[in-house]
């Protein structure tokens, strides 16, 4: 039980306040922010602090380690542990250009990783984790993939699921497997740049199909199919990258019907479905024989988990896909795939994803408040598509933002063809600290409110 006369900065540990070591580290950080702890102050020895707080020594050791990781403390050998001087940031760039999941509150990622790997190594043959897996993942990995896809499709036969080293590899392998050089791929006027990168490398051509506020326009798709005889249609239908548009269910049905009528395959790249609020069923549910569905863990959990699941119902198409994949990626790393499987099957993935979803929504509320009438996000997902006032163009705004230490992505990066809308994509997840993100969004809002100046190169 804690003493009422403890120094003011010491935490009163809450039963339901999350891991105790994080509560202690958070208390240290808060005390430094409010000035009750100052650089150079000496902290109690770990055993004494453990006694004062009524916790075991390991908890305090982990708390001090976490505080050091945050650059709050420094050890001075036998003299003890002291509050560190503020760390000087050598770079002031605030990255709002990379679409990554935000770090969720209340989730001890280090502990999650250690426990997951420990379980993997305890239950798996190390030899199998260090050898080739040429069948699109182990049986366990494919079963985990089927479980991951259950919210979208219900029960699936795991044999229909292929494990890939990320969504970009899956897209490239599908292009190789399903198209030939000079074939046409239809996509929206602004879409994921990785599609264009892969198509260009393989000598395929992207042709844009008109889109509106609900996604690709069905009549325009049918017209393009009859005119260009495409090999594939690429769709990113949920919280689209970059526009954040979600195609409604009725239009998904219309697009699927056109694909069936015109006998064209669909690559449905759907990384944000699980982050969306009540998303419609995937297009693949309306055209199961036409569509190839991709779901990646990198956009829902963490970028380092380079695992994607691809739903391919036809066994001959699956084999063609695997042959294409092996030509450049061979397989997903078995250890990474095993960790993904462990997290999915033991519930860790769902808990982490729920934390990401909550944090993403908090950040969207923040962006909506700060960007006011300019905000056009969906309230969830990882990014905002910001249409610019007429006195800015997107490249000019991106350069101006860069000069203010903020990285954003101009619309040109997503354009399929010569024309693009006047907008930028703002990614909300890459900046770990919410207050830094808030400050960056305010700077960006102030920049948008004033007219552009000349941003020439300095001569030194």
C-alpha positions, 0 to 999 in steps of 0.5 A: 500500500502506498504512503500518503507522504510519498514525493508528489511525482510518484504514481498512485498505481491504478488496478485497471490503469494498464501495465504498472511499469508503464504507469511508472514511466508515464508518471516520470514523464508527466513530472518532468513536463510539469517541472516537479522533476528537473534535469539532474534530479536523482531518482530513488534506487530501484529496490527502494522505489519498488518498496515504496510503491509496493511492486516487485523489483522487475516492475521498477527495472522495466519502468526505468528501462522504458524511461531510458528508451524515452530519453527521460533518464540516464545512468551514472554508474555507482552514483545512481539514476538521474533525470536526463537533460532534454534531448536535442532533436537534430531533425525537425521534420515531422513526417505526415507523408508515410501511411503507417498505423499509429502506436496505440495507447495502453499496448505494450508493444515490446512485451507483445513482441517478446511474448509472441516470439517466445510462444513461436519458438516454444511451439515451433521447430526452429529448423522449420522456421529457418527453411523454405516454405514454397506453398504460400505459407504453412498450414497454420499460417494459411489457417490464420489467414482464413481467420484474419479474413473471417470478418470480410467473408465468413468461414473460408477454406484455408487452402484458398489463402496464400501468405505473401511478404506484403501487399506490394509483393502480392500486387506485383505477383498478380500482375505477372500471373494475370497479364502480359506485356503491353496489357492494360490495367484500369484504375482510378485517376488517383490511386496507390503509387505501388500499382503504377511502379509495378505495372511500369516495371513489367511493361503494363499500362495503367489507364484511368477510369473516371471516379466521383465521390463514391469511387469508380463510376460504373458506366465509365468502367464498362466503357473502358472495358469495351474500349481497352480490353483490359487484363485487370481492374485495380480497386482500393475500395475502402478508405481509398489511398489517397482520397479516403473514399469508401465505395458504397455497397450498391456501387460495389455490386455494380462494379462486380457485375460489369467485371463479370459481364466483361470477363475482366479480373479484379485486384481488390487491394483492401488494406484498411477494411478492418480499420473502417467503421462498418465497411461494406462487403468486399467486391470479391463477395459479389464476384468471387470468381473474378476478384483476387482479394488482398489484406495486409497486416502492415497497415492494421498492426505494424509496418514491420509485420510484412505479411499479407493474405491473398484470397484466390479461389481457383487452384490453377490461379493460385499455382500461377500466382505462386510461380509468379511470386517465387520469381522475385520474392519466393516466400514470406519469411517463415519467422515473421509469418509465424509471429503473425499467426501466433498473434492472430490465433491468440487474440493479440492481433485483434487487441493491437488492431483495436488499439490502432483503430481507437488511436486513429479515430482520436487523431482524425478528431484532432485533424477535423478540429484543427483543419476545420472546413478543409478536413475531408477524411472519413473519421477512421483509417490512416490518412486525410485527403486535403483539397487545397485553396486555389492560391496553392497547388499541391507541389508548391504546398508540399515544398512550402510545408517542407521548408516548415519542417513538415513532410506531406504527399502531393496529389501528383504522387498518386496520379494515373495520367497527366492530370491530378486534383489539387490536393495533398495526402496527410498521414496521421499515424507516423508521428508517435507523439500526439502532441507533436502531431497536433502542433504539426497540423496547426502549423500546416493549417496556418500555412494553408491560410496564407498565400504562397511566397517564393520558395527558392533555394538558399545560396550559401 
